[in-house]
Amino acid sequence: MLELKRLEIRQQSFRLSADFAVSAGRRVAVIGPSGAGKSTLLSVIAGFFAQTSGEVLWDGQLLDGVGPGKRPIAMLFQDGNLFPHLDIARNVGLGISPALRLSAQDRARVEDALARVGLGGMGARLPSALSGGQQSRAALARILVQNRPLLLLDEPFAALGPALRVEMLDLVSALVRETGATLLMVSHDPEDARRIAEEIILVDDGVAHPPEDAAAMLANPPEALRRYLG
């Protein structure tokens, strides 16, 4: 379980508070207006930024002061962060060893992850030789080899066309179900939330609200969500 206890985030004039829990294995969309703090919230959970006060816990373990690489978290950013000079297999291998010191077993894990995202046999290709959708799959494979129980997605498929985005959302949903990971995914599109999420965290007016049932929330949006949806 992910717990945010009396969390306060302050950066100059920006303020965001959160006080809720997310049950293990849930698929949660994080939505709200631009600039509301969705990406900042995920970055604090991942350890890239420190909160001003409050606590972040996973399964009762306090994560405050724990570096990003040592948290039980894998995070996928908007651009996928593929290194253009490394082939896809080595890009994925960075999820296991940043120094790319990979054993035969590690390399087998990389090949298995590539196969699971539909890129089997493509490990020797550079990112520039892949389509946008294939690059997103490669970035997702790097997340898979990390084998972390909490997966944070910060709009990684925003640059894809509608058909490819749906394809990637379905792939993420299938992989999360397979691994049992907990998913928090930032999205600006309520249809993305409708497709993949069981719950929604609405971030608006300085508050990250506790997760609510996605279907019920989208069917009968609260006032803050109605303002966002227009």
Contacts in CASP RR format, 6 or more apart in sequence:
PFRMAT RR
TARGET T0000
AUTHOR 0000-0000-0000
METHOD contacts of the structure
MODEL  1
MLELKRLEIRQQSFRLSADFAVSAGRRVAVIGPSGAGKSTLLSVIAGFFA
QTSGEVLWDGQLLDGVGPGKRPIAMLFQDGNLFPHLDIARNVGLGISPAL
RLSAQDRARVEDALARVGLGGMGARLPSALSGGQQSRAALARILVQNRPL
LLLDEPFAALGPALRVEMLDLVSALVRETGATLLMVSHDPEDARRIAEEI
ILVDDGVAHPPEDAAAMLANPPEALRRYLG
1 21 0 8 1.000
1 22 0 8 1.000
1 23 0 8 1.000
1 24 0 8 1.000
1 58 0 8 1.000
1 59 0 8 1.000
1 60 0 8 1.000
2 21 0 8 1.000
2 22 0 8 1.000
2 24 0 8 1.000
2 45 0 8 1.000
2 56 0 8 1.000
2 57 0 8 1.000
2 58 0 8 1.000
2 150 0 8 1.000
2 182 0 8 1.000
2 184 0 8 1.000
3 20 0 8 1.000
3 21 0 8 1.000
3 22 0 8 1.000
3 55 0 8 1.000
3 56 0 8 1.000
3 57 0 8 1.000
3 58 0 8 1.000
3 60 0 8 1.000
4 18 0 8 1.000
4 19 0 8 1.000
4 20 0 8 1.000
4 21 0 8 1.000
4 45 0 8 1.000
4 54 0 8 1.000
4 55 0 8 1.000
4 56 0 8 1.000
4 208 0 8 1.000
5 19 0 8 1.000
5 54 0 8 1.000
5 55 0 8 1.000
5 56 0 8 1.000
5 57 0 8 1.000
6 17 0 8 1.000
6 19 0 8 1.000
6 53 0 8 1.000
6 54 0 8 1.000
6 55 0 8 1.000
7 17 0 8 1.000
7 18 0 8 1.000
7 19 0 8 1.000
7 44 0 8 1.000
7 51 0 8 1.000
7 53 0 8 1.000
7 54 0 8 1.000
7 55 0 8 1.000
7 56 0 8 1.000
7 208 0 8 1.000
8 15 0 8 1.000
8 16 0 8 1.000
8 17 0 8 1.000
8 51 0 8 1.000
8 52 0 8 1.000
8 53 0 8 1.000
8 54 0 8 1.000
9 15 0 8 1.000
9 16 0 8 1.000
9 17 0 8 1.000
9 18 0 8 1.000
9 37 0 8 1.000
9 40 0 8 1.000
9 41 0 8 1.000
9 44 0 8 1.000
9 49 0 8 1.000
9 51 0 8 1.000
9 52 0 8 1.000
10 52 0 8 1.000
11 40 0 8 1.000
11 49 0 8 1.000
14 37 0 8 1.000
14 40 0 8 1.000
15 206 0 8 1.000
16 36 0 8 1.000
16 37 0 8 1.000
16 40 0 8 1.000
16 41 0 8 1.000
16 203 0 8 1.000
16 206 0 8 1.000
16 207 0 8 1.000
16 208 0 8 1.000
17 206 0 8 1.000
17 207 0 8 1.000
17 208 0 8 1.000
18 41 0 8 1.000
18 207 0 8 1.000
18 208 0 8 1.000
19 210 0 8 1.000
20 201 0 8 1.000
20 208 0 8 1.000
20 209 0 8 1.000
20 210 0 8 1.000
20 211 0 8 1.000
21 210 0 8 1.000
22 28 0 8 1.000
22 182 0 8 1.000
22 184 0 8 1.000
22 199 0 8 1.000
22 201 0 8 1.000
22 211 0 8 1.000
23 182 0 8 1.000
24 59 0 8 1.000
24 149 0 8 1.000
24 180 0 8 1.000
24 182 0 8 1.000
25 176 0 8 1.000
25 180 0 8 1.000
25 181 0 8 1.000
25 182 0 8 1.000
25 183 0 8 1.000
26 182 0 8 1.000
26 183 0 8 1.000
26 198 0 8 1.000
26 199 0 8 1.000
26 211 0 8 1.000
27 173 0 8 1.000
27 176 0 8 1.000
27 182 0 8 1.000
27 183 0 8 1.000
27 185 0 8 1.000
27 196 0 8 1.000
27 197 0 8 1.000
27 198 0 8 1.000
27 199 0 8 1.000
28 182 0 8 1.000
28 183 0 8 1.000
28 184 0 8 1.000
28 185 0 8 1.000
28 197 0 8 1.000
28 198 0 8 1.000
28 199 0 8 1.000
28 200 0 8 1.000
28 201 0 8 1.000
28 211 0 8 1.000
29 185 0 8 1.000
29 186 0 8 1.000
29 187 0 8 1.000
29 192 0 8 1.000
29 193 0 8 1.000
29 196 0 8 1.000
29 197 0 8 1.000
29 199 0 8 1.000
29 200 0 8 1.000
29 201 0 8 1.000
29 214 0 8 1.000
30 38 0 8 1.000
30 41 0 8 1.000
30 42 0 8 1.000
30 184 0 8 1.000
30 185 0 8 1.000
30 186 0 8 1.000
30 187 0 8 1.000
30 200 0 8 1.000
30 201 0 8 1.000
30 203 0 8 1.000
30 208 0 8 1.000
31 38 0 8 1.000
31 186 0 8 1.000
31 187 0 8 1.000
31 188 0 8 1.000
31 190 0 8 1.000
31 193 0 8 1.000
31 200 0 8 1.000
31 201 0 8 1.000
31 202 0 8 1.000
31 203 0 8 1.000
31 225 0 8 1.000
31 228 0 8 1.000
32 38 0 8 1.000
32 188 0 8 1.000
32 202 0 8 1.000
32 203 0 8 1.000
32 204 0 8 1.000
32 225 0 8 1.000
32 228 0 8 1.000
33 204 0 8 1.000
33 228 0 8 1.000
34 188 0 8 1.000
36 203 0 8 1.000
36 204 0 8 1.000
36 205 0 8 1.000
36 206 0 8 1.000
37 203 0 8 1.000
37 206 0 8 1.000
37 208 0 8 1.000
38 154 0 8 1.000
38 186 0 8 1.000
38 203 0 8 1.000
39 154 0 8 1.000
39 155 0 8 1.000
39 186 0 8 1.000
40 49 0 8 1.000
41 203 0 8 1.000
41 208 0 8 1.000
42 75 0 8 1.000
42 152 0 8 1.000
42 154 0 8 1.000
42 184 0 8 1.000
42 186 0 8 1.000
43 49 0 8 1.000
43 154 0 8 1.000
44 50 0 8 1.000
44 51 0 8 1.000
44 56 0 8 1.000
45 56 0 8 1.000
45 73 0 8 1.000
45 150 0 8 1.000
45 152 0 8 1.000
45 184 0 8 1.000
46 68 0 8 1.000
46 71 0 8 1.000
46 73 0 8 1.000
46 75 0 8 1.000
46 152 0 8 1.000
47 56 0 8 1.000
47 63 0 8 1.000
47 65 0 8 1.000
47 66 0 8 1.000
47 67 0 8 1.000
47 68 0 8 1.000
47 71 0 8 1.000
47 73 0 8 1.000
48 68 0 8 1.000
50 64 0 8 1.000
50 65 0 8 1.000
51 64 0 8 1.000
54 64 0 8 1.000
55 62 0 8 1.000
55 64 0 8 1.000
56 62 0 8 1.000
56 63 0 8 1.000
56 64 0 8 1.000
57 63 0 8 1.000
58 71 0 8 1.000
58 72 0 8 1.000
58 73 0 8 1.000
58 149 0 8 1.000
58 150 0 8 1.000
59 72 0 8 1.000
63 71 0 8 1.000
68 75 0 8 1.000
71 148 0 8 1.000
71 150 0 8 1.000
72 148 0 8 1.000
72 149 0 8 1.000
72 150 0 8 1.000
73 148 0 8 1.000
73 150 0 8 1.000
73 151 0 8 1.000
73 152 0 8 1.000
74 143 0 8 1.000
74 146 0 8 1.000
74 148 0 8 1.000
74 150 0 8 1.000
74 151 0 8 1.000
74 152 0 8 1.000
75 143 0 8 1.000
75 151 0 8 1.000
75 152 0 8 1.000
75 153 0 8 1.000
75 154 0 8 1.000
76 139 0 8 1.000
76 140 0 8 1.000
76 143 0 8 1.000
76 151 0 8 1.000
76 152 0 8 1.000
76 153 0 8 1.000
76 154 0 8 1.000
76 156 0 8 1.000
77 154 0 8 1.000
77 156 0 8 1.000
78 154 0 8 1.000
78 155 0 8 1.000
78 156 0 8 1.000
78 158 0 8 1.000
78 159 0 8 1.000
80 135 0 8 1.000
80 136 0 8 1.000
80 139 0 8 1.000
80 156 0 8 1.000
81 139 0 8 1.000
82 88 0 8 1.000
82 91 0 8 1.000
82 127 0 8 1.000
82 135 0 8 1.000
82 138 0 8 1.000
82 139 0 8 1.000
83 90 0 8 1.000
83 91 0 8 1.000
83 94 0 8 1.000
83 127 0 8 1.000
84 126 0 8 1.000
84 127 0 8 1.000
84 128 0 8 1.000
85 126 0 8 1.000
86 94 0 8 1.000
86 126 0 8 1.000
87 123 0 8 1.000
87 124 0 8 1.000
87 125 0 8 1.000
87 126 0 8 1.000
88 114 0 8 1.000
88 119 0 8 1.000
88 122 0 8 1.000
88 123 0 8 1.000
88 124 0 8 1.000
88 125 0 8 1.000
88 126 0 8 1.000
88 127 0 8 1.000
88 130 0 8 1.000
88 138 0 8 1.000
88 141 0 8 1.000
89 107 0 8 1.000
89 110 0 8 1.000
89 111 0 8 1.000
89 114 0 8 1.000
89 123 0 8 1.000
89 124 0 8 1.000
90 100 0 8 1.000
91 127 0 8 1.000
91 138 0 8 1.000
91 139 0 8 1.000
91 142 0 8 1.000
92 110 0 8 1.000
92 113 0 8 1.000
92 114 0 8 1.000
92 123 0 8 1.000
92 138 0 8 1.000
92 141 0 8 1.000
92 142 0 8 1.000
92 145 0 8 1.000
93 100 0 8 1.000
93 102 0 8 1.000
93 106 0 8 1.000
93 110 0 8 1.000
93 142 0 8 1.000
93 145 0 8 1.000
94 100 0 8 1.000
94 142 0 8 1.000
95 142 0 8 1.000
95 143 0 8 1.000
95 145 0 8 1.000
95 146 0 8 1.000
96 102 0 8 1.000
96 106 0 8 1.000
96 109 0 8 1.000
96 110 0 8 1.000
96 145 0 8 1.000
96 146 0 8 1.000
97 106 0 8 1.000
102 110 0 8 1.000
109 145 0 8 1.000
110 123 0 8 1.000
110 141 0 8 1.000
110 145 0 8 1.000
111 120 0 8 1.000
111 121 0 8 1.000
111 123 0 8 1.000
113 141 0 8 1.000
113 142 0 8 1.000
113 144 0 8 1.000
113 145 0 8 1.000
114 120 0 8 1.000
114 121 0 8 1.000
114 122 0 8 1.000
114 123 0 8 1.000
114 138 0 8 1.000
114 141 0 8 1.000
115 121 0 8 1.000
116 141 0 8 1.000
116 144 0 8 1.000
116 175 0 8 1.000
117 137 0 8 1.000
117 138 0 8 1.000
117 140 0 8 1.000
117 141 0 8 1.000
117 144 0 8 1.000
117 171 0 8 1.000
117 175 0 8 1.000
118 137 0 8 1.000
119 134 0 8 1.000
119 137 0 8 1.000
119 138 0 8 1.000
119 141 0 8 1.000
122 130 0 8 1.000
122 134 0 8 1.000
127 135 0 8 1.000
127 138 0 8 1.000
130 138 0 8 1.000
132 159 0 8 1.000
132 160 0 8 1.000
132 164 0 8 1.000
133 160 0 8 1.000
133 164 0 8 1.000
133 167 0 8 1.000
133 168 0 8 1.000
136 156 0 8 1.000
136 157 0 8 1.000
136 160 0 8 1.000
136 164 0 8 1.000
136 168 0 8 1.000
137 168 0 8 1.000
137 171 0 8 1.000
139 156 0 8 1.000
140 156 0 8 1.000
140 168 0 8 1.000
140 171 0 8 1.000
140 172 0 8 1.000
140 175 0 8 1.000
143 151 0 8 1.000
144 175 0 8 1.000
144 179 0 8 1.000
147 179 0 8 1.000
148 181 0 8 1.000
149 180 0 8 1.000
149 181 0 8 1.000
149 182 0 8 1.000
150 181 0 8 1.000
150 182 0 8 1.000
150 184 0 8 1.000
151 176 0 8 1.000
151 181 0 8 1.000
151 182 0 8 1.000
151 183 0 8 1.000
151 184 0 8 1.000
152 184 0 8 1.000
152 185 0 8 1.000
153 172 0 8 1.000
153 183 0 8 1.000
153 184 0 8 1.000
153 185 0 8 1.000
153 186 0 8 1.000
154 186 0 8 1.000
155 186 0 8 1.000
155 187 0 8 1.000
155 188 0 8 1.000
156 168 0 8 1.000
157 164 0 8 1.000
157 165 0 8 1.000
157 168 0 8 1.000
157 169 0 8 1.000
158 165 0 8 1.000
158 188 0 8 1.000
160 168 0 8 1.000
165 192 0 8 1.000
166 195 0 8 1.000
169 192 0 8 1.000
169 195 0 8 1.000
169 196 0 8 1.000
170 195 0 8 1.000
170 196 0 8 1.000
172 183 0 8 1.000
172 185 0 8 1.000
172 196 0 8 1.000
173 195 0 8 1.000
173 196 0 8 1.000
175 181 0 8 1.000
176 183 0 8 1.000
183 196 0 8 1.000
184 201 0 8 1.000
185 192 0 8 1.000
185 196 0 8 1.000
185 197 0 8 1.000
187 193 0 8 1.000
190 218 0 8 1.000
190 229 0 8 1.000
193 200 0 8 1.000
193 214 0 8 1.000
193 218 0 8 1.000
194 214 0 8 1.000
194 215 0 8 1.000
194 218 0 8 1.000
197 214 0 8 1.000
198 213 0 8 1.000
198 214 0 8 1.000
199 211 0 8 1.000
199 212 0 8 1.000
199 213 0 8 1.000
199 214 0 8 1.000
200 211 0 8 1.000
200 212 0 8 1.000
200 213 0 8 1.000
200 214 0 8 1.000
200 217 0 8 1.000
200 218 0 8 1.000
201 208 0 8 1.000
201 209 0 8 1.000
201 210 0 8 1.000
201 211 0 8 1.000
202 208 0 8 1.000
202 209 0 8 1.000
202 212 0 8 1.000
202 217 0 8 1.000
202 222 0 8 1.000
202 224 0 8 1.000
202 225 0 8 1.000
202 228 0 8 1.000
203 209 0 8 1.000
204 224 0 8 1.000
204 225 0 8 1.000
204 227 0 8 1.000
204 228 0 8 1.000
205 224 0 8 1.000
209 224 0 8 1.000
217 225 0 8 1.000
221 229 0 8 1.000
END
